[in-house]
Each structure stands twice: as structure tokens, then as C-alpha cells.
Amino acid sequence: MQRSIIYVLLLFFGFNILNAQVIYETLESSRLGESRQLKIQLPRGYNSNKDKAYPIVIVLDGDYLFEAVAGNVDYYSYWEDMPEAIVVGVNQMDKRYEDCMYSEQNSLPIDTGAAFFEFVGMELMPYIENKYRTVNFRVAIGHGETANFINYYLLKPEPLFQAYVVISPELAPNMLEYVPERLAKLESKLFYYLANTNNDSKSIRDMTQALNTSIKTTDNANVFYKYDTFEDPSHYSVPAHAIPRALESIFFVFQPISKREYQDTILKLEESPVAYLQEKYQTIYDLFAIEKQILINDFKAIAAAIEKNEDFKYYEELGKMARDHYPKTLLGNYYLARFYEETGEPKKAMRTYQSAYILDEIAGLTKDLMLEKADLIKQDFGY
């Protein structure tokens, strides 16, 4: 038994080495007056698709937080619950205090903290964006002191990041005013995730809860906000619980249509479920600058809703969309045939089913099934 477990672990780690591309680099910084070590994980298919670009996830405290983030990003993107992304960890071992230094007067970065602030925004980000293929969606993740620090990029007239993962932050005092005020005035879409644990110090718990109370009263449709408090983890283990929750929250619209979304939203729509599908993928593009192909799962969910509600008129629009996204497959023809079949045009339905022999099978739709449906119409109507 023990030997089997070891064998499985070896296979697992070997598989990840082959697929995950982790690069170790050293970046010379004029702002810091020294070099800084980076860990960079490229998506699995980075080298095989030269035209594809990716969001960036910047991880402060990269010396210990990088692996937790990189593993979750790789896992969630593998199941298409988030886009593939480039994960960049910044090593702050022995430099954390200096990097996060702020003024006691106004809570803003000073001295070595100001230098690190400029390093990330003026050196690190341009370096990554010039060297790798990226889109304009950036996530910042921090823990403790660095969770406080990433908020400084939110305060810029144009926030450097579009998503902030703030885990058990040791907040500078004025952040309780700065962050809610800035979120209230944002004119662009932004994700803000905040978490703590009951095992944090009292000061972290109190300030995090106070920040949550203030943000909850912020009335701004551009802000997507999520707060979690965990009961059991320690301050040092809470990132392992918060990171997957944060990724789920930030990329919720990117995920395939879930059973809950289908039952609570799609089945209850008064307008076209096909329009809902179009809007979902337009939102993905608007938020993440990614043109995502509509998933087969999502086509099937919309088709199931059409059948359930007997709104067969929507099959025509769905069929045309499926032809655009999967032109060599049966998918679009099947939906168009169902439209003709249910709207009083059996001959068109029969011919559309019969066209299956020149198209590829997909999602459980076979050529035999299409021809059987054509034969049934032929028998029923004597064609």
C-alpha cells in the first residue's frame, strides 16, 4: 500500500514537471538598488499556441505563497473554471518589512516601501508584459503585510490591478478610509476579495471586519466584492483556504454553466436563453480581454432549457450560433433541425438531419441518431 502511494505521488509530480513551466529569473532593479528573484509559472500550452495571450497573477510573498497560487491556477484553468494565466511570484524573504514600509502619518509607502511600490509598477510589470504574451487583466495577491501593500495600487488614478486578493491583512490605519472611498468612486470593473480567520490576531480580525463593514455599504456596480472568514485555519494556513475561494469569486462568470445557474437563472428567464449565453461570453471578453469559445456544456445547458420550457423558437438562433463556433460538427444542424421540426417545417427538418453524413460527431450527437430522426419524419409524413 505504501509503495503504491509513493508510485502515485511520483507520477503526479512527474506529470506536473512535464506540464507546468516554472521559470526562475533574477530581475535587476534600479528602484531597489538590487536584484530580486522571481518565480514564473507559464500555462501548460504556452509554447504550443503562439497566438494566445494570458492574464497575469502577481504574488507577493512569493517565497512561500507562489506554489499555493500556482497550483490552484493550474488546477482551475485545467477544468476551465478560470482562464490560463501567467503566475509571477516575487521573493521577499528577509525584505518583507522594508518592502512594506509605510508612513505613520498618512499610511502611504515611504523610503524602501516607496521603492518597492515603484519596482512592482514600473519595473516588474513592464518586464513581464514585454517578455511574455499577456492581456490587460492583472490579479494581485498578498498575505498579512503584503495584503495591505497591494491596496496601494488600488489608490492610483488608474488601478494597476483589476483584481485584489487581500488575505488576513495587517492594515495600515488609514486604509479603513482609503479603500472604501476608492472603491466607491471606481469607474471601471474591479474585483476585491477579502478574507481572515478567527485565529488571526485581534488587531487583524478587528480591522478586517471593520473594512468589510465599510465596503459592504459601498454602492458601486463596478465593484465585485467577496468576503470570507474562516473558523479553523491559522494565520499562516489561511491562504490555502482563501486562494481557491478568491479564484472562484473573481472568475465566476468564466466558469461553465452550473446546475445552480441553470435551475435558478436560465430556466426562469423571460427573454431568450440564447441572448443570455451571448451576454455571458461578451462579459468574459469585457472583463478579462479573452475571446473564449462557447463551451459544448453551455450549448447543451441552453438546449436543455429550450426543451424544458418548450421555447422551440430559440433553437434557430442557437443553431446559427453553434454553426459559427463548431462549423464542422453536427451541433448547429441538430439545433436547426429541432427548430424546423417543432415549428411546422418537417421537410426542412428531415433534410437538415440528413446532412449529418458530411459533418463530425460531437457531444453525444451521432450520424446514426441524425439519420434515425430523418427516417422517423420520412415515415410520419410519407416523404
N, C-alpha and C positions, 0 to 999 in steps of 0.2 A: 504493500500500500504506500509506504513512504517513498519507495523508488518510483512509483507511478506519479506521485505528486511532484517529485523533483523533475521527472521527464516532462510533465506538462508545463512546469514553470520554465524549463529550458526552451521548450518550443515557443512559449509565449514571448519570452524575452528575445529569442532569435527572430521571431516574426516582427517584433517591433523595431529591432535594429535594422532589418531589411526595409521596412516601410517608412518609419519615421526618420526624417533627415534632421538630426540635431547637429548644429554647427557651433563651434566655439571660436569667438573672434575677440580681438582687442581693439578698442577704438581710442585713438589719441584725442584728447580734449584740450583745447586752448582755454576754455572756460574754467575747467577744473585744474589745469596745470599738471595733469597726469593722465595716464591711460586708464580705461575702465573695461573690465571683462564683460562680455555679452554671451548669452546662450540664445541661440536662434533655432526654433523648430519650423521647418518648411512643411507644407502639406504633402501628403503622400504622392499626389500626382503632379507636383510642382514641375518636375523636369520633363514630364511626358506631354504636357499641354502648354505650349509656349505662348498661347494667346490669352490664357486665363490669368486674372488678377485677383488679389485676396485682401480682406480686411487685416488690420494689424492689431494684435493684443500686446500691450506693453505691460510687463510685470515688474514692479518694483519689489525689493527684497528677493531678487531673482536667485540669490544663492540658496534659498530654501523653498521659495514659493513657485519657482518656474516649473518644476516637474509636476506639481499638483495641477497647475493650469494647463500645461501642455498635454498631459494625459487626458484631461476632461475635454479639451478642444478636439483632440484627435478622435476620442470616442464619440462625442456628439456629432461631429462632422461626418464620421463614418456612417452613422444612421440617418444622416441628412436632417438632423434636428437643429443644425446651425450650419452656416457656410464654412468651408475650409478656410483656415486663417493662418497667418504667419504670427508665431508667438515669439516675443523678444523679452528675455529676462535680463535685468540689469543687476550685476553683482554689487551689493552694498556692504559686504562683510567688513567689519571694522570701520566703516564710513557712514553708517546709518545716522548717527547723531549729528555729524557735521552736515550730511546731505539734507537733513530735515530741519535745520536750524531756522527759527523764525523770531521776529521781534516781539518783545514783551509789551511794547507799546501798541502795535497795530496788528499783531498776529501774522504778518506777512513775511516772506523769506528775506533773510539778510545774510551777508557775508558768504560763508560756504553753502548755505541753503539757497541763496540767490544764484550762486554759480551753478549749483546742481539743477535748479529750475531752468536756467538758460541752456545747460548741457542737453537736457531732455528735449526741449522745444526747438533749439537752434542747431544742435549737432546730431543728436541721436535720430530724431525723426527724419530730417533730410537724408541722413546716411542710409537708413533703411529704405526710404521711398525711392532713392536714386539707384540703389543696388538691386532691389527686388521688385517684382510686379505687384503693385498694391492698388486698392480702391480707396476712396475717400470715406472710410468708416474705421474709426480707431477706438479701441477699448483700453482703459487704464485700470489696473488692479493694484490695490495696496492693502496692507495689514498693519494695524497699530499706528506708529508714527507715519509710515508711508501712506496709509489710508487717509490721514489728514492731509498729507502733502499733495496728493493728486487733485484735491479740491482747488488748489491754486490755479490749475489750468482751466477750471470751470469759470473762474472770475475774469478771465481775459475777455475783451470785447467780442472776439470770435473764439469760443472754446476750442482748445486743441483736440480734445477727445469728444466723441459723440456718445460714449457710454462710460460710466464710472462705477466701479465695484469697490465699495468702501466697507472694509471688514474690521469690526471692533476698533474703530479709530480712536487714537488719543488726540482729541480735537484741540486745536488752539482756541482760546476763549472766544474770540470774535467770529469764529466760524459759525457759531449758532445764529449769528445775524447775517453774515456774508452769504452763506449757501442758500437759505430760503429766499432772500432778496434777489439773488441772481437767478434762481430757478423761476421766480415769478415773472421775470422780465424777458426770458428767452424767447426768441422769435424763430428758432429752428428746433427740429425734433432732437430730443436728448433722453437717454436712459440713465436713471440713477438708482443703484441698488445699495441698500444699507443693511448691515447685519451686526448683531452682537450675540453674546452668550451670557447666561446667568452666572457663569464662572469668571467673567471679566471682573476687573477691579471695579469698585463702586463708582469711581470717577468716570470710567469709560461707560458703565451702564447708564449713569445719570445723564451724561452729556449726549449719548447716542439716543436715549429715549426723548430727551428734550429736542434734539434735532428732528427726530421722527415726527414729533407733535407739530413742530413748526412747518415741516414740509407738507404734511397731510392737509394743512389749511391753505396751501398754495393752489390757486385756481389757474392753471395754465395747461391747455390741451396739448401743448408741445412737449410736456414732460411726462415720461413714462416712469413711474416710481414704484418701487417694491421694497418692503421692509420685512426682515425675518429676525426673530430672536430664538436662539436655540437653548434647550434646557440642560443638556448634559456635557457638551464639549468643553474643554479647557480653552483658555485664550489662544493657546498655540495650536490646538487641533481644529478650532472652528473654521479655518479656511477650507479644510477638506469637506465640510458640510455646506459652506456658503457658496463655494465656486460653482458647483453644478446647479444650484438654485439660481444663481445670478445668470448663468448662461441660458438657462431655460426662460428666465424672465426677459432678458434682452432680445432673444431670438424667437420669441413665442410665435410670431407671425410667419417665420421661416419654416416652422415645423409642418409636417403633413397634417391634413385634416384629421383630427382625433375623433374618437367615438363621442366624446362630450360635445365637441364643436358641432358635429353632425346632428346630434339629438337636440341640443339646446339652442342652436342658431340656425343651421341650414334648413332643417325640417320646418321651422317656424317662419321662414322668410315669406313676406307677402309679395316681394318682387322676384326677379329672375335669379335662380341659384347660379346660373352661368355668369351673370354680372358679378355676383359675389366672388366667384372664382377669379374672374379677371381683376377685380379690385384687390384681392389678396396678393396676387403676384405683382401688380403695379405698386402696391405698398412695399413689397420686398425690394423692388428696384429703387423706390423713392428713399427708403430708409438706409439700405445697405449698398446701393450702387451696384447691384448684382442682377443680371438678367438670368433668372432661374427658369429652366424648362419646367412646365407644369408636370407634376408627378402623375404617373398612372393611377396611384392610390387616390389622388384628388379627383381625377376624372371619374373614377368608379364611385366615389362618395357622392358626387353631384348626380351621376346617373341613377344611383340608388334613391336619392331624394326625389328625382323626377318620377321614378316608378312608384314610390311610396305615396306621393301626393297626386299621382296621375296627371301631372302637368306636362303632357307629352309634347306640347308646342315648343318647349325649351330644348328638345332633342336636336332640332335643326341647328340652332346656334352652337350647341355643344359639339355636334358632328363636324361643323366647319372649323371650330377651334382645334379639335383633335386631328383633323387633316393637316392643319398648319403645323402642329407640334410633332406629330408622328405620321408623316405623309406616306411612308412605305408600309404601313401596317393596316390591319383591319379596323382599328378603333373608330376612326371617323365614319367609315362606311356603315359600321354596325349601328352607330347612333342615328345616322341619317335614315337608314332603313327602318329603324324603330319609329322615327318621326313619320315617315310615309305610311307605315303600317297602321299607326294609331290615328292618323288624320285623314283616312279615307282614300289613300292612293296605293292600293295593293300592288298594282303592276310595277310602279316605281320601286316599291319596297322589294319586290321579287328580284328585279334587275340589279338593284344595289346589293342585295345579299349575294347574287350570283357573281358579282365582280370580285369575290373573295379569292378566286384562284390565282390572281396576279399579285396579291398582297401578302405581307408577312403576318404570321400569327402573333398575338400579344395578349397578355393579361387574362389568360383563360379563354380567349376567343379563338376558335379554330376554324379552318376552312370547312371542315365537315359540319360544324354547327351552322355556319352561314348557309351552306348548301341545303342542309336539312330544313332550315327556316324558309328558304326559297321554294323547296318542294312542297311544304305544307301550304303555302299560299297558292301554289300552282294547282294543288288538289282541291283546295277550298273554292277557288274561283274558276276552275276549269281552263286555265290559260294553256 
